[in-house]
Amino acid sequence: MKPTDFAQCLTSYLASYLPGQRNVSAHTIKSYRDTFSLFLRYCRETGGIAVERLTLQQIDAALIEQFLDWLEQDRGNSIATRNQRLAALHAFFRYVQVEAPERLIACQRILAIPFKRHAKTPVRHLAADGLQAILAQPDLGTPDGRRDLVLLCVLYDTGARVQELIDLTVRDVRLVAPAVVQLTGKGRKGRHVPLMTRTVTLLETYLTERRLITPSQLDHPLFYNRQRRKLTRAGVTYILNKYVEHARAQGATLPDTVTPHVLRHSKAMHLLQANVNLIYIRDLLGHADVKTTEIYARADTEMKRAALEKVHQEAIPTGMPSWQDDDSLLTWLREFCQSK
């Protein structure tokens, strides 16, 4: 059976264009692949369209909108997830309009499908005492406990995404002054992040204990499991959650959900509260645009406003006198308006 134009475009897009020309990460390609896996399932189960017969001509804005509604209503996806799937579809049809210009109008109609507005969740982060409570939990009498402490300290100190952390190899760590770690972020863009003195000390001890300081170990994962394989995203999340629950049991006040990304948010907020320039924070976090980093400034402003209201609430009257009861003011307003 001859492949359809849709099959050819999608295969070329995922297998060649994204990794070859766009140089996107394997994680991003997997996310895009999952979007199309769901889309094909929808076409087969709801639209009655055989996957092997699906063509570009059959895919229009109406079908995409029906698919997005199915994600929300039938699968119970959030608006944020819906928008993420739509972003993947938009990216694909930008590619299609170049590869198949005869489908240009149909592609542009799909690209015109708007993202849904939704309430933005506040930036969850840890206060300094909450972070200290979590870092106090690993058992330093065991090798795993010592590894976990170093892992959590590096995760916080570098503001790394969890994928950036687990991709680290020994080669990526430089402990001689100035000590830095090289992180590889989205789009395989690398950046150097300075390490604080205490983190350097922990890493030196960790590398020596794990015998990772020899040249033969330069490409070994920095953090690994008992099979000597690099940790997974789920593995890092499990480690963090274990110590979060221990800290809660000891009375620590923590957000309802603490993920590895919360430590990244915490680093950014703590830098901002220390009056570190927003541009520096952007570079440390690996944001492409400072507008992304500005969410921390807005969050910090909101926290300061709430704190001021709490402190000064007794000084502010609950009600203000009505200007409508001030005869002299009303007279002045009438005269002012007549003079106009």
Beta strands, then each sheet from edge to edge (+ up, - down):
strand 1: 173-174
strand 2: 180-184
strand 3: 190-194
sheet 1: 1+ 2- 3+
end
